[in-house]
Amino acid sequence: MLTTSRLNLLASVQSLPRDLRLLFLSLFLWTFGLGLYNYIWPLYLRDLQASPSDVGLVFSIGFLALALSMIPGGILANKYELKALLIIGWAMSIPPPLMYYFAKTWTDVIPGIILLQVSGFNIPAFNAYIAGAAERTKSASNFGITWASAPLGVVFSPIVGSALLNWISVRDIFILTFVFFSISTMVLFFIRPQPALESDAKSPRLEFPKSRREGTLLLYLTGAALAWSVAAPFIPLYFQDALSLGPSIILLLGALQSLGAGVFAIFLGRRADARSKGGTMALGLVLSSAGLIGVLLARNPLLSFPMVFLIGSARAPSLVGYSILSTVRKGASRAGQFGFYLTLESLGFVAGSYLGGILYTLNPTTMFYTTSTSFIALAVLAWLSFRTKPESSPSKLSGESEIARD
């Protein structure tokens, strides 16, 4: 049950350690800028003469660039100070909006999206920073609340973007995105440094799964990314093609989806700390699957609003998975595992978005059935695999028995 105390956003953010509050603010501002155009990005590509397959290709290229940056990002996060890596990555994301502004055809955006995604090389550092700054007994909730800033930033900005489209073009919105990306980078200068740990610097460059539990977690994260990206890039196209909705309404639907993502990231993170992590992950996947099928069956703009709120729960279970990853192995480095696991997860996004483009061209409804069915299968996997307490103690980051509780 979604109680008021669990969903009080202000109280949740205030409960974070100081540096995580600043990290929350920085990511919120960054995703606010992204959300000004994100949910109509496929429509913008279509305006630049891209077909649905071309849209899938653009997403795949971006995710491939992200995937290739994860292992180097994990290595860097083990060897160097984390704050500096965060600032460098954030700064790299500043030019792409200007590159989109000057694009004339859909192929012109490719250098920008590659740079934007490569800037995500610091995601292992981001996760390692959270793990280092989080309270030991609140690992999952600290991950969930901090990462919730991403979808929450995209709750409000699509509404602003929808209003702005009455006066300016999508192309002009990229200038505002540039401004927000710049401000969010400045916020990071106020967080405390987190030097590399000597034990991390001596850890293996790649941390491969060494137990059945770790292997299952890798399978889950990769599978969830693949399943979600089959549908996610093409939902705006479906709203335009099947429901004849305009960009302004699609942005509002996107805002509600992001609200769902933020709410479920916080709620499921707290639930995972208190109860079964596997059951919590399964719950999020089932809710998102119900939302996807609901949109497909309703075929009604009004009924789509509550359905897209449920769809927003799709990525929250993976945040719980990140918290498991940060504690699953004793002696593992803070970022070594994240580098390898996030690489495979990103490759799931590559394959899924490319497959989604093909499926959408053949039959737009196929992507909904594919993703929702996959989510149900992954829900069963998560529930069976992560509902029990691991036999070995968690990582050096969490000596308390409460963290090990699934």
Secondary structure as the mmCIF struct_conf table of DSSP 4:
data_model
#
loop_
_struct_conf.conf_type_id
_struct_conf.id
_struct_conf.beg_label_comp_id
_struct_conf.beg_label_asym_id
_struct_conf.beg_label_seq_id
_struct_conf.end_label_comp_id
_struct_conf.end_label_asym_id
_struct_conf.end_label_seq_id
HELX_RH_AL_P HELX_RH_AL_P1 THR A 4 LEU A 7
HELX_RH_AL_P HELX_RH_AL_P2 LEU A 9 GLN A 14
TURN_TY1_P TURN_TY1_P1 SER A 15 SER A 15
BEND BEND1 LEU A 16 LEU A 16
HELX_RH_AL_P HELX_RH_AL_P3 ARG A 18 GLY A 35
TURN_TY1_P TURN_TY1_P2 LEU A 36 TYR A 37
HELX_RH_3T_P HELX_RH_3T_P1 ASN A 38 ILE A 40
HELX_RH_AL_P HELX_RH_AL_P4 TRP A 41 ASP A 47
TURN_TY1_P TURN_TY1_P3 LEU A 48 GLN A 49
HELX_RH_AL_P HELX_RH_AL_P5 PRO A 52 LYS A 79
BEND BEND2 TYR A 80 TYR A 80
HELX_RH_AL_P HELX_RH_AL_P6 LEU A 82 MET A 92
TURN_TY1_P TURN_TY1_P4 SER A 93 SER A 93
BEND BEND3 ILE A 94 PRO A 95
HELX_RH_AL_P HELX_RH_AL_P7 PRO A 96 TYR A 101
TURN_TY1_P TURN_TY1_P5 PHE A 102 PHE A 102
BEND BEND4 THR A 105 THR A 105
HELX_RH_3T_P HELX_RH_3T_P2 TRP A 106 VAL A 109
HELX_RH_AL_P HELX_RH_AL_P8 ILE A 110 VAL A 118
HELX_RH_3T_P HELX_RH_3T_P3 SER A 119 ASN A 122
HELX_RH_AL_P HELX_RH_AL_P9 ILE A 123 ALA A 133
BEND BEND5 ALA A 134 ALA A 134
HELX_RH_3T_P HELX_RH_3T_P4 ARG A 136 LYS A 138
HELX_RH_AL_P HELX_RH_AL_P10 SER A 139 LEU A 164
TURN_TY1_P TURN_TY1_P6 LEU A 165 TRP A 167
BEND BEND6 ILE A 168 ILE A 168
HELX_RH_AL_P HELX_RH_AL_P11 VAL A 170 VAL A 187
HELX_RH_3T_P HELX_RH_3T_P5 LEU A 188 PHE A 190
BEND BEND7 ILE A 191 ILE A 191
HELX_LH_PP_P HELX_LH_PP_P1 ARG A 192 PRO A 193
HELX_LH_PP_P HELX_LH_PP_P2 PRO A 195 LEU A 197
HELX_RH_AL_P HELX_RH_AL_P12 GLU A 198 ALA A 201
TURN_TY1_P TURN_TY1_P7 LYS A 202 LYS A 202
BEND BEND8 SER A 203 SER A 203
BEND BEND9 ARG A 205 LEU A 206
BEND BEND10 SER A 211 SER A 211
HELX_RH_AL_P HELX_RH_AL_P13 ARG A 212 ALA A 231
HELX_RH_3T_P HELX_RH_3T_P6 ALA A 232 PHE A 234
HELX_RH_AL_P HELX_RH_AL_P14 ILE A 235 ALA A 242
BEND BEND11 LEU A 243 LEU A 243
HELX_RH_AL_P HELX_RH_AL_P15 PRO A 247 ALA A 274
BEND BEND12 ARG A 275 ARG A 275
HELX_RH_AL_P HELX_RH_AL_P16 LYS A 277 ALA A 298
HELX_RH_AL_P HELX_RH_AL_P17 PRO A 301 ILE A 311
HELX_RH_3T_P HELX_RH_3T_P7 GLY A 312 ALA A 314
BEND BEND13 ARG A 315 ARG A 315
HELX_RH_AL_P HELX_RH_AL_P18 ALA A 316 LEU A 325
TURN_TY1_P TURN_TY1_P8 SER A 326 THR A 327
BEND BEND14 VAL A 328 ARG A 329
TURN_TY1_P TURN_TY1_P9 LYS A 330 GLY A 331
TURN_TY1_P TURN_TY1_P10 ARG A 334 ALA A 335
HELX_RH_AL_P HELX_RH_AL_P19 GLY A 336 LEU A 362
HELX_RH_AL_P HELX_RH_AL_P20 PRO A 364 SER A 385
BEND BEND15 PHE A 386 THR A 388
BEND BEND16 GLU A 391 SER A 392
TURN_TY1_P TURN_TY1_P11 LYS A 396 LEU A 397
BEND BEND17 GLU A 400 GLU A 400
HELX_RH_AL_P HELX_RH_AL_P21 SER A 401 ALA A 404
#
